[in-house]
Amino acid sequence: MSHSVTITRTTTTTSGSSTLVLNTGYMKTFPGLLKLAQLILGAVIVGILGYYIRRLTYLVSVPASELFFFTIAVAFLIGTFCLLLSCIISLSTGGIISKTIYELIYHTIAFILYLAASIAFLVEVVNKTSSRSSVYDWYLAASVLGLIVSGLYLLSAFLAQRSYRGI
């Protein structure tokens, strides 16, 4: 099955003998904006959890659901960063990788794991209403952001499935 590749816009910067080519047009596409939103929201989640895990480990043990959520958030933050970076610094990657099964599998697994981790953490946070503090509000915000990010990964999986099937 052959596929066509469309490159919308490129910026070439030359420095000495090496050339850096950026596919800036990818960031104006819907999949590019989705990856950027996943990256930004994932970084916010990792920031919140990382800050409070660092502060609270001396006082109490960290619940398993919090560690699971933190691990999933970090793993997919790194994976999405690598995908986005490869689509930006390669002229053909953005058009080609969406037509492979890799993006479909990646986004589907990200959706399932992010959803499971967010729900598990949300249940943990809501069940600890007796210790309501500013940490509770931040953890609640992080778990809701996790649900939003999982929705973004579901949308990306849907787009990847359509692109893979050639629709």
Kinemage of the C-alpha trace (Angstrom):
@kinemage 1
@onewidth
@group {chain A} dominant
@subgroup {mainchain}
@vectorlist {calphas} color= white
{ca met a 1} P 0.000 0.000 0.000
{ca ser a 2} L 1.582 3.277 -1.053
{ca his a 3} L 1.041 6.558 0.759
{ca ser a 4} L 1.735 10.108 -0.237
{ca val a 5} L 3.611 12.469 2.069
{ca thr a 6} L 2.623 16.120 2.333
{ca ile a 7} L 5.061 18.600 3.807
{ca thr a 8} L 3.427 21.906 4.506
{ca arg a 9} L 6.291 24.254 5.433
{ca thr a 10} L 9.961 24.004 6.326
{ca thr a 11} L 12.514 26.305 7.825
{ca thr a 12} L 16.171 25.710 7.063
{ca thr a 13} L 18.858 27.148 9.288
{ca thr a 14} L 22.476 26.850 8.190
{ca ser a 15} L 25.351 27.029 10.622
{ca gly a 16} L 28.757 26.331 9.154
{ca ser a 17} L 28.794 22.978 7.402
{ca ser a 18} L 25.790 21.467 9.179
{ca thr a 19} L 22.175 22.121 8.233
{ca leu a 20} L 19.235 21.987 10.620
{ca val a 21} L 15.905 21.490 8.907
{ca leu a 22} L 12.727 22.051 10.932
{ca asn a 23} L 9.267 20.985 9.865
{ca thr a 24} L 7.479 23.903 11.528
{ca gly a 25} L 4.312 23.231 9.549
{ca tyr a 26} L 3.726 20.050 11.572
{ca met a 27} L 2.914 22.150 14.637
{ca lys a 28} L 0.016 23.703 12.730
{ca thr a 29} L -1.612 20.353 12.030
{ca phe a 30} L -4.217 18.824 14.331
{ca pro a 31} L -2.006 15.802 15.268
{ca gly a 32} L 0.873 18.192 16.018
{ca leu a 33} L -1.300 20.346 18.259
{ca leu a 34} L -2.640 17.236 20.013
{ca lys a 35} L 0.880 16.026 20.759
{ca leu a 36} L 1.814 19.480 22.035
{ca ala a 37} L -1.234 19.564 24.337
{ca gln a 38} L -0.423 16.047 25.602
{ca leu a 39} L 3.147 17.140 26.250
{ca ile a 40} L 2.224 20.331 28.114
{ca leu a 41} L -0.499 18.749 30.261
{ca gly a 42} L 1.731 15.733 30.951
{ca ala a 43} L 4.508 18.076 32.102
{ca val a 44} L 2.078 19.858 34.434
{ca ile a 45} L 0.998 16.514 35.937
{ca val a 46} L 4.602 15.371 36.399
{ca gly a 47} L 5.446 18.745 37.948
{ca ile a 48} L 2.600 18.570 40.472
{ca leu a 49} L 3.256 14.965 41.447
{ca gly a 50} L 7.030 15.383 41.507
{ca tyr a 51} L 6.803 18.430 43.746
{ca tyr a 52} L 4.519 16.829 46.314
{ca ile a 53} L 6.161 13.392 46.236
{ca arg a 54} L 9.481 15.086 46.996
{ca arg a 55} L 7.982 17.095 49.852
{ca leu a 56} L 5.891 14.362 51.459
{ca thr a 57} L 8.117 11.289 51.330
{ca tyr a 58} L 9.674 12.217 54.652
{ca leu a 59} L 6.298 12.328 56.387
{ca val a 60} L 4.333 9.367 55.022
{ca ser a 61} L 4.718 6.570 52.533
{ca val a 62} L 3.576 7.254 48.989
{ca pro a 63} L 0.467 5.288 47.917
{ca ala a 64} L 0.845 2.799 45.069
{ca ser a 65} L -1.770 4.599 42.948
{ca glu a 66} L 0.253 7.811 43.150
{ca leu a 67} L 3.441 6.055 42.071
{ca phe a 68} L 1.589 4.295 39.245
{ca phe a 69} L 0.132 7.600 38.026
{ca phe a 70} L 3.530 9.299 38.292
{ca thr a 71} L 5.246 6.478 36.380
{ca ile a 72} L 2.657 6.498 33.590
{ca ala a 73} L 2.806 10.300 33.318
{ca val a 74} L 6.621 10.313 33.081
{ca ala a 75} L 6.745 7.419 30.608
{ca phe a 76} L 4.280 8.967 28.179
{ca leu a 77} L 5.742 12.430 28.638
{ca ile a 78} L 9.062 11.088 27.391
{ca gly a 79} L 7.465 9.034 24.601
{ca thr a 80} L 5.333 11.913 23.342
{ca phe a 81} L 8.310 14.271 23.485
{ca cys a 82} L 10.307 11.862 21.315
{ca leu a 83} L 7.441 11.524 18.825
{ca leu a 84} L 6.911 15.282 18.618
{ca leu a 85} L 10.615 16.018 18.325
{ca ser a 86} L 11.071 13.465 15.546
{ca cys a 87} L 8.132 14.969 13.629
{ca ile a 88} L 9.593 18.469 13.971
{ca ile a 89} L 13.219 17.761 13.049
{ca ser a 90} L 12.463 15.378 10.192
{ca leu a 91} L 10.668 16.532 7.077
{ca ser a 92} L 9.102 13.163 6.318
{ca thr a 93} L 8.473 11.684 9.779
{ca gly a 94} L 5.260 13.594 10.491
{ca gly a 95} L 3.657 12.346 7.306
{ca ile a 96} L 5.013 8.817 7.425
{ca ile a 97} L 4.753 7.800 11.089
{ca ser a 98} L 1.032 8.541 11.231
{ca lys a 99} L 0.467 5.987 8.489
{ca thr a 100} L 2.219 3.204 10.421
{ca ile a 101} L 0.762 0.966 13.103
{ca tyr a 102} L 3.197 2.405 15.677
{ca glu a 103} L 1.191 5.569 16.395
{ca leu a 104} L -2.035 3.600 16.676
{ca ile a 105} L -0.522 1.173 19.195
{ca tyr a 106} L 1.292 3.923 21.124
{ca his a 107} L -1.746 6.174 21.523
{ca thr a 108} L -4.079 3.281 22.353
{ca ile a 109} L -1.782 2.002 25.092
{ca ala a 110} L -1.264 5.567 26.348
{ca phe a 111} L -5.038 6.057 26.527
{ca ile a 112} L -5.644 2.801 28.425
{ca leu a 113} L -2.805 3.246 30.929
{ca tyr a 114} L -3.400 6.976 31.490
{ca leu a 115} L -7.110 6.325 32.047
{ca ala a 116} L -6.443 3.479 34.493
{ca ala a 117} L -3.814 5.472 36.396
{ca ser a 118} L -5.977 8.604 36.527
{ca ile a 119} L -9.022 6.739 37.794
{ca ala a 120} L -7.013 4.833 40.400
{ca phe a 121} L -5.401 8.042 41.621
{ca leu a 122} L -8.711 9.930 41.582
{ca val a 123} L -10.312 7.234 43.738
{ca glu a 124} L -7.354 7.417 46.144
{ca val a 125} L -7.594 11.210 46.359
{ca val a 126} L -11.377 11.302 46.835
{ca asn a 127} L -11.238 8.589 49.535
{ca lys a 128} L -8.796 10.693 51.556
{ca thr a 129} L -11.230 13.543 52.167
{ca ser a 130} L -10.419 13.515 55.887
{ca ser a 131} L -6.944 14.907 55.240
{ca arg a 132} L -8.152 17.749 53.052
{ca ser a 133} L -5.390 20.264 52.475
{ca ser a 134} L -3.798 22.151 49.612
{ca val a 135} L -2.177 18.874 48.568
{ca tyr a 136} L -5.652 17.389 48.100
{ca asp a 137} L -6.640 20.183 45.698
{ca trp a 138} L -3.447 19.801 43.660
{ca tyr a 139} L -3.792 16.019 43.521
{ca leu a 140} L -7.424 16.350 42.471
{ca ala a 141} L -6.361 18.752 39.720
{ca ala a 142} L -3.625 16.358 38.575
{ca ser a 143} L -6.014 13.409 38.400
{ca val a 144} L -8.579 15.425 36.425
{ca leu a 145} L -5.801 16.577 34.075
{ca gly a 146} L -4.879 12.902 33.702
{ca leu a 147} L -8.424 12.145 32.560
{ca ile a 148} L -8.197 15.000 30.047
{ca val a 149} L -4.840 13.749 28.746
{ca ser a 150} L -6.244 10.236 28.400
{ca gly a 151} L -9.050 11.737 26.293
{ca leu a 152} L -6.461 13.465 24.115
{ca tyr a 153} L -4.655 10.150 23.642
{ca leu a 154} L -7.974 8.521 22.685
{ca leu a 155} L -8.506 11.216 20.064
{ca ser a 156} L -4.945 10.699 18.804
{ca ala a 157} L -5.544 6.941 18.620
{ca phe a 158} L -8.717 7.553 16.619
{ca leu a 159} L -6.860 9.842 14.193
{ca ala a 160} L -3.988 7.362 13.955
{ca gln a 161} L -6.428 4.558 13.170
{ca arg a 162} L -8.039 6.617 10.402
{ca ser a 163} L -4.640 7.553 8.990
{ca tyr a 164} L -3.391 3.965 9.185
{ca arg a 165} L -6.467 2.690 7.356
{ca gly a 166} L -6.076 5.425 4.740
{ca ile a 167} L -9.392 7.122 5.496
